[in-house]
Amino acid sequence: MRTQERPPARSSATLGRTLRSVLVAPAAGFEAAVSAAHRRARSGESLPEGLTPYVLAVVGGGSLMIGWLKIGGLLGGRDVDPTQFGSAELVFALTTGAALAILGQAVFGVVAPLVARAFGGALAGRDARVVWGASAFPQVFTVLVLLPLDLIIVGPEIFATTKPGDSLATGWAAISLALGLLITVWSLSLFVRGMQVVAHLDLVRAIGAVVVAGACLSLVIVAGSLILLSVWG
């Protein structure tokens, strides 16, 4: 019985070490993630990159949608009353962000190898999807920590155009938005570093490849914005 349990335990430990490396030593972390996918591909697995890049992409999409809701409410880009924004609307927003992030990841997996080759690098679509997912790892903090605190301290007002009612809620809304933006910048820097390492590009060319990802994300964000505006416009 113990023998059967060891492989999953070792796999989880390896995954944990790889994700930690992505945060603290990105070059080593991305190399480890891609090497693991290559080993699984050689062994004939149907999904050698595993589910983790897709799960992280889902989390990243949800996190970006949370940020969009906060910024849209702060700048008055949407007209949403807090009484009209409940748990069902929040779940819909997160689901939309997750679905669009998966779509963006899939598009990037097709386009990025062509761009990397044009810039003198080499990149498999599988590796591009791994980089996309792994670079979203910091966004876990937004979804699992910031979002619950947003709802506890401020409530739905943080996603609406109505300003929070007290100074504590207003202060937390500002802190939460700032932290979310910092985490997004962190993920973006990891994304650039991951493309640089995995595609064997210099920094300038890696940034060029990331611009392509930005175009994919722009399509995702525009599509998501149109969907949400049609619901809460």
C-alpha positions as CSV (number, residue, x, y, z in Angstrom):
1,M,0.0,0.0,0.0
2,R,2.8,2.4,0.8
3,T,4.5,1.7,-2.4
4,Q,1.4,2.7,-4.4
5,E,1.2,6.0,-2.4
6,R,4.8,7.1,-3.0
7,P,4.6,8.2,-6.6
8,P,1.8,10.7,-6.0
9,A,3.6,11.9,-2.9
10,R,6.9,12.3,-4.8
11,S,5.0,14.0,-7.7
12,S,3.4,16.5,-5.3
13,A,6.7,17.3,-3.6
14,T,8.4,17.8,-7.0
15,L,5.6,20.0,-8.2
16,G,5.8,22.1,-5.0
17,R,9.6,22.5,-5.4
18,T,9.2,23.5,-9.0
19,L,6.6,26.1,-8.3
20,R,8.7,27.5,-5.4
21,S,11.7,27.7,-7.8
22,V,9.6,29.6,-10.3
23,L,9.0,32.3,-7.6
24,V,12.5,32.5,-6.1
25,A,14.8,31.2,-9.0
26,P,12.7,31.6,-12.2
27,A,15.3,30.2,-14.6
28,A,15.8,27.0,-12.6
29,G,12.0,26.7,-12.0
30,F,11.0,27.1,-15.6
31,E,13.7,24.7,-16.8
32,A,12.5,22.1,-14.3
33,A,8.9,22.5,-15.3
34,V,9.7,22.1,-19.0
35,S,12.1,19.2,-18.4
36,A,9.4,17.3,-16.5
37,A,7.0,17.8,-19.4
38,H,9.6,16.5,-21.8
39,R,10.2,13.4,-19.7
40,R,6.5,12.7,-19.6
41,A,6.2,13.2,-23.3
42,R,8.9,10.7,-23.9
43,S,7.1,8.2,-21.7
44,G,4.1,8.5,-23.9
45,E,1.7,10.4,-21.6
46,S,-1.2,12.0,-23.5
47,L,-1.0,15.3,-21.5
48,P,2.8,15.6,-20.7
49,E,2.5,19.1,-19.3
50,G,0.0,17.9,-16.8
51,L,-3.1,19.7,-15.5
52,T,-1.2,22.2,-13.3
53,P,-0.5,24.8,-16.1
54,Y,-4.2,24.8,-17.0
55,V,-5.3,25.1,-13.3
56,L,-2.9,28.0,-12.8
57,A,-4.2,29.6,-16.0
58,V,-7.7,29.3,-14.7
59,V,-6.7,31.0,-11.4
60,G,-4.8,33.7,-13.3
61,G,-7.9,34.4,-15.4
62,G,-10.1,34.7,-12.3
63,S,-7.5,37.0,-10.7
64,L,-7.4,39.3,-13.7
65,M,-11.2,39.4,-13.8
66,I,-11.2,40.4,-10.1
67,G,-8.8,43.2,-10.9
68,W,-10.9,44.3,-13.8
69,L,-14.0,44.5,-11.6
70,K,-12.2,46.6,-9.0
71,I,-10.6,49.0,-11.5
72,G,-13.8,49.3,-13.4
73,G,-15.7,50.2,-10.3
74,L,-13.1,52.6,-9.1
75,L,-12.9,54.5,-12.4
76,G,-16.6,54.4,-13.0
77,G,-16.3,52.3,-16.1
78,R,-19.3,50.3,-15.1
79,D,-22.6,51.2,-13.4
80,V,-23.2,48.4,-10.9
81,D,-25.1,48.8,-7.7
82,P,-23.8,46.6,-4.9
83,T,-27.2,45.2,-4.3
84,Q,-27.1,43.8,-7.8
85,F,-23.8,42.1,-7.4
86,G,-24.1,38.9,-5.4
87,S,-22.4,35.6,-5.2
88,A,-23.9,34.4,-8.5
89,E,-22.5,37.4,-10.3
90,L,-19.1,36.9,-8.8
91,V,-19.0,33.2,-9.7
92,F,-20.1,34.2,-13.3
93,A,-17.2,36.8,-13.5
94,L,-14.6,34.3,-12.2
95,T,-15.9,31.6,-14.5
96,T,-15.7,34.0,-17.5
97,G,-12.2,35.0,-16.6
98,A,-11.1,31.4,-16.2
99,A,-12.6,30.4,-19.5
100,L,-11.1,33.3,-21.4
101,A,-7.7,32.7,-19.8
102,I,-7.7,29.1,-21.0
103,L,-8.6,30.4,-24.5
104,G,-5.7,32.9,-24.3
105,Q,-3.4,30.1,-23.2
106,A,-4.4,27.9,-26.1
107,V,-4.0,30.7,-28.6
108,F,-0.6,31.5,-27.2
109,G,0.4,27.9,-27.4
110,V,-0.1,28.1,-31.2
111,V,1.3,31.5,-31.9
112,A,4.3,31.7,-29.6
113,P,6.3,28.9,-31.3
114,L,6.0,30.8,-34.6
115,V,7.1,34.1,-33.0
116,A,10.0,32.4,-31.1
117,R,11.2,30.8,-34.4
118,A,11.0,34.2,-36.1
119,F,13.1,35.7,-33.3
120,G,15.7,33.0,-33.6
121,G,14.6,30.9,-30.7
122,A,12.9,27.5,-30.4
123,L,9.7,26.8,-28.5
124,A,7.1,24.0,-28.4
125,G,3.5,24.9,-28.0
126,R,3.4,22.7,-24.9
127,D,6.3,24.6,-23.3
128,A,4.5,27.9,-24.1
129,R,1.5,26.7,-22.2
130,V,3.6,25.7,-19.3
131,V,5.2,29.1,-19.1
132,W,1.8,30.8,-19.3
133,G,0.5,28.7,-16.4
134,A,3.5,28.7,-14.2
135,S,3.9,32.5,-14.4
136,A,0.3,32.8,-13.1
137,F,1.2,31.1,-9.9
138,P,1.5,34.4,-7.8
139,Q,-2.2,35.0,-8.7
140,V,-3.2,32.2,-6.4
141,F,-2.7,34.8,-3.5
142,T,-5.2,37.1,-5.1
143,V,-7.9,34.4,-5.4
144,L,-7.3,32.5,-2.2
145,V,-6.4,35.4,0.1
146,L,-7.3,38.8,-1.2
147,L,-10.7,37.9,-2.6
148,P,-12.0,36.4,0.7
149,L,-10.7,39.4,2.6
150,D,-12.3,41.8,0.1
151,L,-15.7,40.2,0.7
152,I,-15.2,40.1,4.5
153,I,-13.9,43.6,5.0
154,V,-15.7,45.5,2.2
155,G,-18.3,43.3,0.7
156,P,-19.7,43.6,-2.9
157,E,-19.1,47.3,-2.8
158,I,-15.5,46.7,-3.8
159,F,-16.7,45.5,-7.2
160,A,-19.4,48.2,-7.6
161,T,-19.3,51.9,-8.5
162,T,-20.6,52.8,-5.1
163,K,-17.7,53.8,-2.8
164,P,-17.3,51.7,0.4
165,G,-19.1,53.2,3.3
166,D,-16.4,53.6,5.9
167,S,-12.7,54.5,6.2
168,L,-11.6,50.9,6.9
169,A,-13.4,49.6,3.9
170,T,-12.0,52.4,1.7
171,G,-8.5,51.9,3.0
172,W,-8.6,48.1,2.4
173,A,-10.0,48.6,-1.1
174,A,-7.0,50.7,-2.0
175,I,-4.6,48.3,-0.4
176,S,-6.2,45.3,-2.1
177,L,-6.1,46.9,-5.5
178,A,-2.4,47.9,-5.0
179,L,-1.5,44.4,-4.0
180,G,-3.4,42.9,-6.9
181,L,-1.5,45.2,-9.3
182,L,1.8,44.3,-7.8
183,I,1.1,40.6,-8.1
184,T,0.1,41.1,-11.7
185,V,3.4,42.9,-12.4
186,W,5.2,40.0,-10.7
187,S,3.4,37.5,-12.9
188,L,4.3,39.5,-16.0
189,S,8.0,39.6,-15.0
190,L,7.9,35.9,-14.5
191,F,6.3,35.4,-17.9
192,V,9.1,37.4,-19.6
193,R,11.7,35.5,-17.7
194,G,10.1,32.2,-18.6
195,M,9.9,33.0,-22.3
196,Q,13.6,34.0,-22.2
197,V,14.7,30.8,-20.6
198,V,12.4,28.3,-22.4
199,A,12.6,29.8,-25.9
200,H,16.4,30.5,-25.6
201,L,15.9,34.2,-26.3
202,D,17.6,37.3,-25.1
203,L,15.6,39.8,-23.0
204,V,14.5,42.0,-25.8
205,R,13.3,39.2,-28.0
206,A,11.6,37.6,-25.0
207,I,9.7,40.8,-24.4
208,G,8.7,40.8,-28.1
209,A,7.3,37.3,-27.6
210,V,5.4,38.5,-24.6
211,V,3.9,41.3,-26.6
212,V,2.3,38.5,-28.6
213,A,0.9,37.1,-25.4
214,G,-0.3,40.6,-24.6
215,A,-2.2,40.7,-27.8
216,C,-3.8,37.3,-26.9
217,L,-4.7,38.7,-23.4
218,S,-6.1,41.9,-25.0
219,L,-8.5,39.8,-27.0
220,V,-9.4,37.9,-23.9
221,I,-9.9,41.0,-21.8
222,V,-11.9,42.8,-24.5
223,A,-14.1,39.7,-24.9
224,G,-14.6,39.4,-21.2
225,S,-15.3,43.1,-20.8
226,L,-18.0,42.9,-23.5
227,I,-19.6,39.9,-21.9
228,L,-19.6,41.5,-18.4
229,L,-20.7,44.9,-19.7
230,S,-23.6,43.2,-21.4
231,V,-24.6,41.7,-18.0
232,W,-23.8,44.7,-15.7
233,G,-23.7,47.5,-18.2
